[in-house]
């Protein structure tokens, strides 16, 4: 049996997230599986590197699936891109080792959160940025990030309900770049909890607006109380950039 690896790009604006749902077929996973099953005449289940929430985008999502089909790699890619909606694209298809697992073998991930920092809204990037009309102090935001680099319990920065699963993660770097009115926050870590990046981003925004001091981050981490952290930044600004293996 073949193990096929795919790199996927998608605009998540009109979908209910990556993961297949029992009450809806409007997910990225479901759309791709439906096309693959049509092509292979097999029951296909794809494994993603992780779940992206409703409205979140991806440049480099990675997934794999098993099949007995002998269809060539470029034919799989072309077939998918012909039948998938135009806001989902299979960028690359390759043969993976028998034991490759898109989720369990991932070493780290990079996400980018984009902010349009201007009183005047943007038309063409409105689906891919979060507009913050008031001026953000980038220097203060950068100071705050130093407290988040390393391995910590990020319980205060997640919407995860389960009390059994570990909320410890390690963030390797957080870079904040600004060009004109565009602010990009690039996160690199060994894994991220449910809405973790969006909550961290919301907290950094509040610090940039002067609503919180950068020195509160250690207290938020140590307190492990969600209410002490900032807002959950909207989904449309978040994009999965890369999965590292």
C-alpha positions as CSV (number, residue, x, y, z in Angstrom):
1,X,0.0,0.0,0.0
2,X,1.3,3.5,-0.9
3,X,1.6,6.3,1.6
4,X,1.0,9.6,-0.2
5,X,2.2,13.0,1.2
6,X,0.5,16.2,0.1
7,X,1.3,19.9,0.7
8,X,-1.9,21.9,0.7
9,X,-2.8,25.6,0.4
10,X,-6.2,26.9,1.3
11,X,-8.3,30.0,1.9
12,X,-10.2,29.0,5.0
13,X,-12.6,31.9,4.9
14,X,-15.8,29.9,4.0
15,X,-14.9,26.6,5.7
16,X,-15.6,25.3,9.2
17,X,-12.0,24.4,9.7
18,X,-9.8,21.5,8.6
19,X,-11.3,18.6,10.5
20,X,-14.1,16.5,9.2
21,X,-17.4,17.1,11.1
22,X,-20.3,14.8,11.5
23,X,-22.9,17.5,10.9
24,X,-21.3,19.3,7.9
25,X,-19.3,18.5,4.8
26,X,-18.0,22.1,4.6
27,X,-14.4,21.3,5.9
28,X,-11.1,21.2,4.1
29,X,-10.5,17.5,5.0
30,X,-13.9,16.5,3.8
31,X,-13.6,18.3,0.4
32,X,-10.2,16.6,-0.3
33,X,-11.3,13.2,0.8
34,X,-14.4,13.3,-1.4
35,X,-12.2,14.1,-4.4
36,X,-9.7,11.4,-3.6
37,X,-12.4,8.8,-3.1
38,X,-13.9,9.7,-6.4
39,X,-10.5,9.2,-8.0
40,X,-9.4,6.0,-6.3
41,X,-12.8,4.4,-5.7
42,X,-11.5,3.7,-2.2
43,X,-12.5,4.8,1.3
44,X,-9.8,7.5,1.8
45,X,-9.0,9.1,5.1
46,X,-6.4,11.9,5.1
47,X,-4.3,12.7,8.1
48,X,-3.4,16.4,8.6
49,X,-0.5,17.8,10.5
50,X,-3.0,19.5,12.7
51,X,-6.4,21.1,12.8
52,X,-6.9,24.7,11.7
53,X,-10.0,26.4,13.0
54,X,-12.9,27.9,11.0
55,X,-11.6,30.8,9.0
56,X,-7.9,30.0,9.4
57,X,-5.8,29.7,6.2
58,X,-2.8,27.6,5.2
59,X,0.1,28.0,2.9
60,X,1.9,24.8,3.8
61,X,-0.5,22.3,5.4
62,X,0.8,18.8,5.2
63,X,-1.3,15.6,5.0
64,X,-0.9,12.0,4.1
65,X,-3.2,9.1,3.0
66,X,-2.9,5.5,2.2
67,X,-4.1,4.0,-1.1
68,X,-3.8,0.9,-3.3
69,X,-4.3,3.1,-6.3
70,X,-1.5,3.1,-9.0
71,X,-2.4,6.6,-10.2
72,X,0.8,8.7,-10.8
73,X,1.7,11.4,-8.4
74,X,1.3,14.3,-10.9
75,X,-2.1,12.8,-11.9
76,X,-3.2,12.8,-8.3
77,X,-2.2,16.5,-8.0
78,X,-3.8,17.5,-11.2
79,X,-7.0,15.5,-10.6
80,X,-7.5,17.1,-7.2
81,X,-6.8,20.6,-8.4
82,X,-9.3,20.1,-11.3
83,X,-12.2,18.9,-9.0
84,X,-11.5,20.7,-5.7
85,X,-13.0,24.2,-5.1
86,X,-10.6,26.9,-6.3
87,X,-9.8,28.0,-2.7
88,X,-8.1,24.7,-2.0
89,X,-5.0,23.7,-3.9
90,X,-2.7,20.7,-3.8
91,X,0.7,22.2,-4.2
92,X,2.8,19.0,-4.1
93,X,2.3,15.2,-4.0
94,X,5.0,12.8,-3.2
95,X,5.6,9.2,-2.0
96,X,6.2,8.9,1.7
97,X,7.7,6.2,3.8
98,X,5.4,3.5,5.1
99,X,5.7,4.9,8.7
100,X,5.3,8.6,7.8
101,X,2.5,10.3,9.7
102,X,1.7,13.9,9.0
103,X,0.8,14.7,12.6
104,X,3.0,12.5,14.7
105,X,6.2,13.0,12.8
106,X,5.9,16.8,12.7
107,X,8.8,18.4,14.7
108,X,7.6,22.0,14.7
109,X,5.3,24.4,12.9
110,X,5.4,28.0,11.8
111,X,2.3,30.2,11.8
112,X,1.9,33.8,10.7
113,X,-0.6,36.3,12.0
114,X,-1.2,39.4,9.9
115,X,-2.6,42.7,11.2
116,X,-3.6,45.8,9.1
117,X,-2.7,48.6,11.5
118,X,-4.5,51.7,10.0
119,X,-7.6,53.8,10.5
120,X,-8.4,53.1,6.8
121,X,-9.5,49.5,6.1
122,X,-7.9,47.5,3.4
123,X,-10.1,46.0,0.6
124,X,-7.9,43.4,-1.0
125,X,-6.4,41.9,2.2
126,X,-9.5,42.1,4.4
127,X,-10.0,38.3,4.4
128,X,-6.4,37.7,5.5
129,X,-5.7,40.4,8.0
130,X,-7.2,41.7,11.2
131,X,-7.7,45.5,11.2
132,X,-6.5,47.3,14.3
133,X,-7.3,51.0,13.7
134,X,-5.4,52.4,16.7
135,X,-1.6,52.7,16.6
136,X,0.3,49.6,17.9
137,X,3.6,50.1,19.8
138,X,5.7,47.4,18.1
139,X,8.6,47.9,20.6
140,X,6.4,47.1,23.5
141,X,5.0,44.0,21.7
142,X,8.5,42.8,21.0
143,X,9.5,43.2,24.6
144,X,6.5,41.1,25.6
145,X,7.5,38.2,23.3
146,X,10.7,37.5,25.3
147,X,8.6,36.2,28.2
148,X,6.9,33.6,25.8
149,X,10.1,32.1,24.3
150,X,10.8,28.7,25.9
151,X,8.8,25.8,27.4
152,X,5.8,26.8,29.5
153,X,2.4,25.7,30.5
154,X,0.2,27.8,28.2
155,X,-3.1,26.9,29.9
156,X,-4.0,30.7,30.1
157,X,-3.5,31.0,26.4
158,X,-5.8,28.3,25.1
159,X,-9.5,27.6,24.7
160,X,-9.0,23.9,25.1
161,X,-11.6,22.3,27.4
162,X,-9.9,19.0,28.2
163,X,-8.2,18.9,31.6
164,X,-6.5,15.6,30.9
165,X,-4.3,16.8,28.0
166,X,-1.0,18.6,28.6
167,X,-1.0,22.3,28.0
168,X,2.8,22.5,28.0
169,X,4.4,23.7,24.7
170,X,7.7,25.2,23.6
171,X,7.9,28.3,21.5
172,X,11.2,28.7,19.7
173,X,10.8,32.2,18.3
174,X,8.3,35.0,17.8
175,X,9.2,37.6,15.2
176,X,7.3,40.8,14.6
177,X,7.8,42.6,11.3
178,X,6.2,45.8,10.1
179,X,6.1,47.2,6.6
180,X,3.9,50.2,6.1
181,X,0.6,49.3,7.7
182,X,1.2,45.6,7.6
183,X,2.3,43.8,10.8
184,X,3.2,40.1,10.6
185,X,3.8,38.1,13.8
186,X,5.6,34.8,12.9
187,X,5.4,32.0,15.5
188,X,7.6,28.9,15.5
189,X,7.1,26.2,18.1
190,X,6.9,22.5,18.7
191,X,3.1,22.7,18.7
192,X,0.2,25.0,19.5
193,X,-2.9,24.5,21.5
194,X,-6.5,25.3,20.4
195,X,-6.6,29.1,19.7
196,X,-3.2,29.5,21.5
197,X,-1.7,31.7,18.8
198,X,-4.8,33.9,18.5
199,X,-5.0,34.4,22.2
200,X,-1.3,35.3,22.4
201,X,-1.8,37.6,19.5
202,X,-4.7,39.3,21.2
203,X,-2.6,39.7,24.3
204,X,0.2,41.3,22.3
205,X,-2.3,43.6,20.6
206,X,-3.5,44.8,24.0
207,X,0.1,45.4,25.1
208,X,0.7,47.3,21.8
209,X,-2.4,49.5,22.5
210,X,-1.1,50.2,26.1
211,X,-4.0,48.3,27.7
212,X,-1.6,45.9,29.3
213,X,2.1,46.1,30.4
214,X,4.6,43.7,28.7
215,X,5.6,42.6,32.2
216,X,2.2,41.0,32.9
217,X,3.1,38.0,30.7
218,X,4.9,35.9,33.4
219,X,1.9,36.5,35.8
220,X,-0.5,35.3,33.1
221,X,1.6,32.2,32.5
222,X,1.9,31.4,36.2
223,X,-1.7,32.1,36.9
224,X,-2.9,29.6,34.2
225,X,-6.3,31.5,34.1
226,X,-7.7,32.2,30.6
227,X,-9.5,35.4,31.7
228,X,-6.2,37.0,32.6
229,X,-4.9,36.8,29.0
230,X,-6.0,39.1,26.1
231,X,-8.8,38.8,23.5
232,X,-8.9,36.0,21.0
233,X,-7.7,37.6,17.8
234,X,-10.0,36.9,14.8
235,X,-9.4,33.8,12.7
236,X,-8.9,35.5,9.3
237,X,-5.5,36.9,10.3
238,X,-4.0,33.5,11.0
239,X,-2.2,31.2,8.4
240,X,-0.3,28.0,8.8
241,X,3.0,28.8,7.0
242,X,5.1,25.6,7.3
243,X,5.4,22.2,9.0
244,X,8.9,21.0,9.7
245,X,9.8,17.3,9.8
